[in-house]
Amino acid sequence: MGRQFSTGRAAGTRIVTVLAALVIASCGSSTASVDEPDFAVRDVAVVIRSEEPFTRASDFPARVESTLDAALEYWGGSWDHLAGRSITFEGSQTVACGTHAGAFGCFDGNIRLTTRDPAFAFSCVEQTVLVHEVGHAVIGDASHEDPRWMDFGAVMARLDGRRGYAAEGEADCRLFVSVWQHPPDRR
């Protein structure tokens, strides 16, 4: 005796659900998700969703680590503040952050940041807002009331002078403190 198939609504829903799951499962992605980091720095997962040359350089993991180290020192934090979190480098010009869709970086338990300025592509991790977002991970301060949001001289001195990367090869990695700064929010 042959199998009998139900042609009712429930069976149709099950078929659609199974087909949708198969389609989703078969769609591979060339970019990593938070679940699949490209590498880890200490206990921090790093995800690269950018094609900028500096994110593909062989020294990128070491540069991320040294930039995080300088930022943690500046903010008075430790690696414990970042343990178990992720940092995602996005190739888009902005990232979504809460209700704000046009941010250059975001800390919402994890860090997401853009690898591109609206005017130019960054040539090194130090040019991104990573130092700024580490501040939020360490001290919070969503309103940017701490005076350190307008300083960064010590971080600049520690990170300045490194090389950058462009499609053609090595490039300048000129740092701008204004990328990390934020005046206090007006209430």
C-alpha positions as a Markdown table, in Angstrom:
| # | Residue | x | y | z |
|---|---|---|---|---|
| 1 | Met | 0.0 | 0.0 | 0.0 |
| 2 | Gly | 1.4 | 3.5 | -0.9 |
| 3 | Arg | 1.9 | 6.4 | 1.4 |
| 4 | Gln | -0.9 | 8.8 | 1.8 |
| 5 | Phe | 0.0 | 12.5 | 1.8 |
| 6 | Ser | -2.1 | 15.1 | 3.4 |
| 7 | Thr | -3.0 | 18.0 | 1.2 |
| 8 | Gly | -4.4 | 20.2 | 4.1 |
| 9 | Arg | -3.1 | 23.6 | 5.2 |
| 10 | Ala | -0.9 | 22.1 | 8.0 |
| 11 | Ala | 0.9 | 19.9 | 5.5 |
| 12 | Gly | 1.4 | 22.8 | 3.1 |
| 13 | Thr | 2.8 | 24.9 | 5.9 |
| 14 | Arg | 5.2 | 22.1 | 6.9 |
| 15 | Ile | 6.4 | 21.8 | 3.3 |
| 16 | Val | 7.0 | 25.5 | 3.0 |
| 17 | Thr | 8.8 | 25.6 | 6.3 |
| 18 | Val | 11.1 | 22.7 | 5.3 |
| 19 | Leu | 11.8 | 24.2 | 1.9 |
| 20 | Ala | 12.6 | 27.6 | 3.5 |
| 21 | Ala | 15.0 | 25.9 | 6.0 |
| 22 | Leu | 16.7 | 24.1 | 3.1 |
| 23 | Val | 17.1 | 27.3 | 1.2 |
| 24 | Ile | 18.5 | 29.2 | 4.2 |
| 25 | Ala | 20.9 | 26.4 | 5.0 |
| 26 | Ser | 22.2 | 26.2 | 1.5 |
| 27 | Cys | 22.9 | 29.9 | 1.3 |
| 28 | Gly | 26.5 | 30.2 | 2.3 |
| 29 | Ser | 28.0 | 33.6 | 3.1 |
| 30 | Ser | 31.5 | 34.8 | 2.4 |
| 31 | Thr | 31.4 | 37.0 | 5.5 |
| 32 | Ala | 31.7 | 35.7 | 9.0 |
| 33 | Ser | 28.9 | 36.1 | 11.5 |
| 34 | Val | 29.3 | 36.8 | 15.2 |
| 35 | Asp | 29.2 | 33.0 | 15.6 |
| 36 | Glu | 32.1 | 32.6 | 13.2 |
| 37 | Pro | 34.9 | 35.0 | 14.1 |
| 38 | Asp | 37.8 | 35.5 | 11.6 |
| 39 | Phe | 40.1 | 35.4 | 14.6 |
| 40 | Ala | 40.3 | 36.2 | 18.3 |
| 41 | Val | 42.4 | 38.6 | 20.3 |
| 42 | Arg | 42.7 | 37.2 | 23.8 |
| 43 | Asp | 39.0 | 36.5 | 24.6 |
| 44 | Val | 37.5 | 38.9 | 22.0 |
| 45 | Ala | 36.1 | 37.5 | 18.8 |
| 46 | Val | 36.9 | 39.6 | 15.7 |
| 47 | Val | 34.6 | 39.5 | 12.6 |
| 48 | Ile | 35.7 | 41.1 | 9.3 |
| 49 | Arg | 32.9 | 42.2 | 7.0 |
| 50 | Ser | 35.1 | 44.6 | 5.0 |
| 51 | Glu | 37.3 | 44.4 | 2.0 |
| 52 | Glu | 39.5 | 47.3 | 3.1 |
| 53 | Pro | 43.2 | 46.3 | 2.6 |
| 54 | Phe | 44.2 | 46.9 | 6.2 |
| 55 | Thr | 41.6 | 44.3 | 7.3 |
| 56 | Arg | 43.3 | 41.8 | 5.1 |
| 57 | Ala | 46.9 | 42.6 | 6.1 |
| 58 | Ser | 48.9 | 39.9 | 7.8 |
| 59 | Asp | 49.6 | 42.2 | 10.8 |
| 60 | Phe | 45.9 | 43.0 | 11.3 |
| 61 | Pro | 45.3 | 40.8 | 14.4 |
| 62 | Ala | 48.4 | 42.2 | 16.1 |
| 63 | Arg | 47.3 | 45.7 | 15.2 |
| 64 | Val | 43.8 | 45.1 | 16.6 |
| 65 | Glu | 45.4 | 43.8 | 19.8 |
| 66 | Ser | 47.8 | 46.7 | 20.2 |
| 67 | Thr | 45.1 | 49.3 | 19.5 |
| 68 | Leu | 42.8 | 47.6 | 22.0 |
| 69 | Asp | 45.6 | 47.6 | 24.5 |
| 70 | Ala | 46.3 | 51.3 | 24.1 |
| 71 | Ala | 42.6 | 52.1 | 24.3 |
| 72 | Leu | 42.1 | 50.0 | 27.4 |
| 73 | Glu | 45.0 | 51.7 | 29.1 |
| 74 | Tyr | 43.6 | 55.1 | 28.2 |
| 75 | Trp | 40.2 | 54.3 | 29.5 |
| 76 | Gly | 41.5 | 52.7 | 32.7 |
| 77 | Gly | 40.1 | 49.3 | 31.7 |
| 78 | Ser | 41.4 | 45.8 | 31.4 |
| 79 | Trp | 40.9 | 42.9 | 29.0 |
| 80 | Asp | 38.2 | 41.7 | 31.3 |
| 81 | His | 36.0 | 44.5 | 30.0 |
| 82 | Leu | 36.1 | 43.0 | 26.5 |
| 83 | Ala | 36.2 | 39.3 | 27.4 |
| 84 | Gly | 33.5 | 37.3 | 25.6 |
| 85 | Arg | 32.5 | 40.2 | 23.4 |
| 86 | Ser | 32.9 | 40.6 | 19.7 |
| 87 | Ile | 34.2 | 43.4 | 17.4 |
| 88 | Thr | 32.9 | 43.5 | 13.9 |
| 89 | Phe | 34.6 | 45.6 | 11.2 |
| 90 | Glu | 31.9 | 46.6 | 8.6 |
| 91 | Gly | 32.7 | 47.7 | 5.1 |
| 92 | Ser | 29.6 | 50.0 | 5.0 |
| 93 | Gln | 30.1 | 53.7 | 5.7 |
| 94 | Thr | 27.9 | 53.5 | 8.8 |
| 95 | Val | 26.5 | 50.9 | 11.2 |
| 96 | Ala | 23.2 | 50.8 | 12.9 |
| 97 | Cys | 23.2 | 51.6 | 16.6 |
| 98 | Gly | 19.9 | 51.4 | 18.5 |
| 99 | Thr | 17.6 | 53.9 | 16.8 |
| 100 | His | 20.6 | 55.7 | 15.2 |
| 101 | Ala | 21.2 | 54.2 | 11.7 |
| 102 | Gly | 24.1 | 56.4 | 10.7 |
| 103 | Ala | 26.8 | 55.8 | 13.3 |
| 104 | Phe | 30.5 | 55.2 | 12.7 |
| 105 | Gly | 30.6 | 52.8 | 15.6 |
| 106 | Cys | 28.4 | 51.2 | 18.2 |
| 107 | Phe | 28.8 | 49.5 | 21.5 |
| 108 | Asp | 25.7 | 47.6 | 22.6 |
| 109 | Gly | 27.4 | 44.8 | 24.4 |
| 110 | Asn | 29.6 | 44.1 | 21.4 |
| 111 | Ile | 31.4 | 46.6 | 19.2 |
| 112 | Arg | 30.6 | 47.3 | 15.5 |
| 113 | Leu | 32.4 | 49.9 | 13.5 |
| 114 | Thr | 32.8 | 51.1 | 9.9 |
| 115 | Thr | 36.1 | 50.8 | 8.1 |
| 116 | Arg | 35.2 | 53.7 | 5.9 |
| 117 | Asp | 34.9 | 57.4 | 6.5 |
| 118 | Pro | 32.2 | 59.2 | 4.3 |
| 119 | Ala | 35.1 | 61.0 | 2.5 |
| 120 | Phe | 37.8 | 58.2 | 2.3 |
| 121 | Ala | 38.6 | 54.6 | 3.2 |
| 122 | Phe | 40.7 | 54.1 | 6.3 |
| 123 | Ser | 44.1 | 52.6 | 5.8 |
| 124 | Cys | 44.6 | 51.2 | 9.3 |
| 125 | Val | 42.6 | 50.0 | 12.3 |
| 126 | Glu | 43.9 | 52.9 | 14.3 |
| 127 | Gln | 42.0 | 55.4 | 12.1 |
| 128 | Thr | 38.6 | 53.8 | 13.0 |
| 129 | Val | 36.5 | 54.6 | 16.0 |
| 130 | Leu | 37.7 | 51.5 | 17.8 |
| 131 | Val | 39.4 | 53.6 | 20.6 |
| 132 | His | 36.1 | 55.5 | 21.1 |
| 133 | Glu | 33.9 | 52.3 | 21.3 |
| 134 | Val | 36.3 | 50.7 | 23.8 |
| 135 | Gly | 35.6 | 53.8 | 26.0 |
| 136 | His | 31.9 | 52.9 | 26.0 |
| 137 | Ala | 32.8 | 49.3 | 26.8 |
| 138 | Val | 34.9 | 50.4 | 29.8 |
| 139 | Ile | 33.1 | 53.4 | 31.2 |
| 140 | Gly | 29.7 | 53.4 | 29.5 |
| 141 | Asp | 28.9 | 57.1 | 29.4 |
| 142 | Ala | 26.4 | 57.3 | 26.6 |
| 143 | Ser | 26.1 | 61.1 | 27.0 |
| 144 | His | 29.9 | 61.6 | 26.6 |
| 145 | Glu | 30.2 | 63.6 | 29.8 |
| 146 | Asp | 33.6 | 62.3 | 30.8 |
| 147 | Pro | 36.3 | 64.9 | 29.8 |
| 148 | Arg | 38.4 | 62.1 | 28.3 |
| 149 | Trp | 36.1 | 62.1 | 25.2 |
| 150 | Met | 37.8 | 65.3 | 24.1 |
| 151 | Asp | 41.5 | 64.4 | 24.9 |
| 152 | Phe | 43.1 | 61.3 | 23.4 |
| 153 | Gly | 46.6 | 62.8 | 23.3 |
| 154 | Ala | 48.1 | 59.8 | 25.1 |
| 155 | Val | 46.5 | 57.3 | 22.7 |
| 156 | Met | 47.6 | 59.4 | 19.7 |
| 157 | Ala | 51.2 | 59.3 | 21.0 |
| 158 | Arg | 51.2 | 55.6 | 21.5 |
| 159 | Leu | 49.6 | 54.7 | 18.1 |
| 160 | Asp | 50.9 | 57.3 | 15.8 |
| 161 | Gly | 53.6 | 56.5 | 13.1 |
| 162 | Arg | 52.4 | 53.1 | 12.0 |
| 163 | Arg | 52.0 | 52.1 | 8.4 |
| 164 | Gly | 48.7 | 51.7 | 6.6 |
| 165 | Tyr | 47.5 | 49.8 | 3.6 |
| 166 | Ala | 45.9 | 50.7 | 0.3 |
| 167 | Ala | 45.0 | 48.6 | -2.7 |
| 168 | Glu | 48.4 | 49.6 | -4.2 |
| 169 | Gly | 50.4 | 48.5 | -1.1 |
| 170 | Glu | 51.7 | 50.4 | 1.9 |
| 171 | Ala | 50.1 | 53.8 | 2.6 |
| 172 | Asp | 50.1 | 56.5 | 5.2 |
| 173 | Cys | 48.3 | 55.8 | 8.5 |
| 174 | Arg | 47.8 | 59.4 | 9.6 |
| 175 | Leu | 45.7 | 59.6 | 12.8 |
| 176 | Phe | 43.1 | 62.2 | 13.6 |
| 177 | Val | 42.1 | 62.6 | 17.2 |
| 178 | Ser | 38.8 | 64.1 | 16.0 |
| 179 | Val | 37.7 | 60.6 | 14.9 |
| 180 | Trp | 37.7 | 59.4 | 18.5 |
| 181 | Gln | 36.4 | 62.6 | 20.1 |
| 182 | His | 32.9 | 63.4 | 21.1 |
| 183 | Pro | 31.7 | 66.6 | 22.8 |
| 184 | Pro | 29.1 | 66.1 | 25.6 |
| 185 | Asp | 25.6 | 65.5 | 24.3 |
| 186 | Arg | 23.2 | 68.3 | 24.8 |
| 187 | Arg | 20.1 | 67.5 | 26.8 |
